[in-house]
Amino acid sequence: MHPTKPLSIFLIILALSSCKAENKIQTAIQQVSEEIMEQYEPLEGVMTLVVDAKTGDIIASVDLGGTGDNRAETYTYEPGSVFRIFSISSAMFLPDGITADSKFTCNGFYDKVKGKSIKCIKAHGEIDTGDIIKYSCYSGTCYAAEKVTDKELHFMLSQFGFGVSNFSKYSIALGQGIAVTAKQMVKAATVFANHGMLGDNEMEVISPKVADAMLLMMEKATQPDGIARLHGVKDCRVAIVPGTAQWYDPETRTYSDSKFVAAALAIFPIEDPKYIVYNVVLHPSKGGITTGTGICVPAVGEIINRINSLSSP
């Protein structure tokens, strides 16, 4: 028998080290997900994924409160404001859309949709495109959607890997009226980690300029007055976007006033993204908090801190 070559030994050690790190990440998201289950008692459970930011390959995955099967690829839901990163970047990429410097006025509502007034969290006043992400501004999102056609937005979102919806561009831009899976969301988010390319250089969805700008906009959300300010991440630049969606009841064909989907998606580190973390909480029923900002942002931040600690000396 030939002695094992030094390179082979190195590769074996590297593989074992990688496996050990993945096991620790799996343990971390399991613990954080269990804490969410205990604290908020979501009626349909929690899904948490950590994926390779460049390829979208799953590194660790947890699904609690479901049927026993991992629902990341099969369970569909409306994603809420997290989806804004895809609709806004689409509008930035389209030739007649918007730019990072486009200006909008948020008076606390958007009333240009026939028969419907869309309320914002508050009146944000004069904002730019980055502020739409920073503050999770509903009005700004709708004004941005004005600049593209329904057909253009549907096409762009199909390039990200999402399905067809019959809802208006305004609803879809806000993450309503479109069904997604958790796996679709993290795979689509690789576009921002890859300078516009989907997955492992599969295809260009948006330009590098737009993709890089969106990462910086998501980072603005972590500022003291941003929607993701509760992240708690230490010594790491991170891009985070939270979202909250009312649950659509297909039987009554109405949106619930008591059931919500809370979520947050993060990409880090911004300088050279390695991981995407996505946490989805289905119908929190305890604790008085139902938002992605209040539940999922701190959870995602805790996961990021634990992942970063693996590489600390």
N, C-alpha and C positions, 0 to 999 in steps of 0.2 A: 504493500500500500504506500502511496505517496503521502508525505507529510502535508498537513493542511497549509496552504499558502497564507502569508501574512494578510493579504488583501481579503481573502475569504474570512479569516478570523475577524477582521475589522468590520466587514459587512454583517456578520452574525451579531457582533456586539451592538452595531448601529441598529439592527432590526429589533433586538431585545430591548434596547433603550427606548426606541420609538413605541414599542408595545407597552412598556411600563408607563410611559407618559400618557398614552391613550387610556390605559386603565385608570390612572389617577384623574383624568378629565371626566371619564365616565362616572367615577365615584363622586366627583364634585357636583356634576349636574344632577345626579340622583339625589344627593343630600339637599341641594337647593330646591329641587322640585318637590321633595317630600315636605320641606318646610312650608312651601306654598300651599300644598294640600292641607296641611294641618291648620295653617293660619287663616286661609280664605275659603276652604271647603268648596272648591269649584265643582259644580254639579256634574260636569262631564270631563273633569280632570285637567291634566297639564301635559303639554308636549314641549320638550326642550331638545334642541339640536345644536351640536358644534360641528362645523364642517370646514374643510380645507378651503380657504378663501380664493384660491386660484382655480381649483378644479370642481368644487362643490361636493367632493367625496365626503361621506359622513365619517367623522372621527368618533363621535359619541352621540347617543340618542336615548332619550327617556320618554316613555309614554305611560302616565299613571291615570287610573280612573277610567280606562277604556274597557274594551272587551277582551283584552289579553293580547291582541295583535297590535303591532306597531302601526299607528294610524298616520304616520308622517306622509305616506304616499297615497293614502286612500281617503282620509277624512277631509271633507271640503267645508269651507266656511268663508264668510266675508272678512277680509283682512283689516278693514278700517284704515286709519291714517298712516300706518306703516307703508301702505301701497303708494302713498304720495311720492315716494322717492322714484318710483317707476314712471308715474304719470308726468311729474314735473320735469324729469330728465328727458322724457320723450318730447315734451313741448319745447325744451331747450335745444334739442337736436334738430327738430323739423325746421325747414328753411323760413317759413313764415310764422314761426312760433315766438318764443320769448328768449331773452338772454339772462345771464346771471345778474345783470344790472337793471333789468326791467323794473319799473315802479308801479305800485298798486296802492289803492286806498281802501282800508278795511274799516267800515263803519259798524262792524259787529254783526252784519248779515249780508246775504247776497240774494237779491230778489228778482233776478232776470230770468230765472227758470219759470216757465209758464205754470201758474197755479201752485207755486211752492216758494217759500222763503227759507233759505238755508242759514241757520244761525251759526255764528262763530263763538269761540270761547269768550271773547270780549272784543271791543273795538281796538284794533291794533294801530289804527292811524296809517301814516305813510310808511310803507314797507317795500323791500325789494324781494327778489326771488329767494334769496337765502333766508330771509325772515319768514317766508312761508313754511320752511322746514323747521327753523329755529323755534317758532311759536306754535306750530301746527295750526296754521291759519286757514280756516275753511273758505273764507271770502277770497283770499288771495289765490287759493287753489282753483276756485271757479273762474276768477278773472283770467288766470293762466290758461284754463281750458277753453276760454272764449277764442283764443288765438289759433286753435287747431280744429279740424273737422272731426266728426265722430269716426269717419272712415280712417283718417290718419292716425288717431289715437288707438283704435282697435288694431291697426296694422302694427304699430310700434310695440304694443303690449304683446302681440303674438310673437314678435321677434324676441322678447324677453322669455317666452315660453308659456304664456298664459292663454287661456281659452277664450271663446267668444261670449259676449254678453249683449243682450238686447236693451240694456239700460242706457241712459244718455251719458254723454261724455262727462257731464258734471258729476253724476253719481259715481261713475267708474273712477274718475280722478281722485275722489275722496275715499275709495276703497269700499264702496257699496255697490251692490248689484253685480258683483263678479265673484265667482267661486274659485278658491285656490286651495292648494294643499301646502303644508309646511315645507315639504321638499321642493315644491315649485318656488316658494319664496326665497329659500336660501340659494338655490341654483341661480335664480335671476339676479340675486345680489352679487354674484361673482363678477358681474359686468363692471361694478364699481371698483373692485379689487384688481381687475385686469385691464384697466385703462380702456374700457369700452368693449372688451371681448367677453363673450359668454363662455364660462367654463374654461377648460384647458385649451385656449386659442381655437375654439370651435368656429366662431363667427363674430364679426364686429356688429354690435347692436347700436351703439352710440359712439361718438368720437372720444378720443382720450381727453380732450379739453372738457367736455361735458361730464364725463365720468369722474375726473379728478375734482371738478368744481362741486359735484354733488357730495363727495366725501367731506369736503371742507364745510359745506352747508350743514351736513349732519353733525359735524364737530361743533358747530355753533350752538346746536341744541343742548350741548353739555355745559354751556356757560351759565353763570349764576342766575340769569333771567330766562334761560332756555327751558324748553319743555322736558328735557332729559337731565335736568340739573341734579337729580337725586341719584346719579349713577354711582358715585363713591369710588370711582376707579383711581388708583394711585400710580403716579409715575408712568403714565402711558397715554398717548394721544389716541382717542377713540371716537369713532363716528357712530352715533346711536339715533334711532328714530323709534318712538313709541306710537301706539295706536289703540283706539278703543272703538269697537263696532257694536251697534245694537244687533241682537240676534233676530234674523228673519224667520218667522214661523210660517212654513209652507201651507199649513192647514188653514190658518186665519188670513194668510196673505198680508200680514202686517208685521211691523217691527215691534219687538217686545220692549216694554218700559222697565223690565226687571232683569232681563238676561243680556249679558254683554260678553264679548270676546275681547280680552285684554292681551296686548302683545308688545314686544320690543325686539328690534333687530340691531345688532352691533357688528361693526367691522373694525378690526384692529390688528396691529398698530397701523395708524394711518400712513406712516412713512413707507412701509412695505407690508401690506396686509397679509396676515397668515391665517387668521381665523374669522369665521362668521358665527355668531351666537344668536340663536332665535328662540325666544320663550313665548309660548301661547297658553293662556289660562282661559278655560272655557266655562263661563258663567260663575264667577266668584259669588258666593252667597253669604259670606261671613266677614266681619271686620269692618264693614262700612265703606270699603274701597273697591271700585270696580274698573279702574282705569289702568291702561298700560303704563302711564307715567308713575302711578302710585305703587303698582304691584311688580310689573315686569322690569322696569328700568333698574331698581335696586337689585333685583335678582340677577339680571344680566351683568351688572357691575360686579357683584360678588363672584360670579363665575369667571369673569375676566381677571379679577385679582388672583383667584386660585390658579388659573392657567399660567399667568405671569410668574407666580411664585415657583412654578416648576423649573424655570430657567434661572432663578435667583441662586447665587452662591450659597 
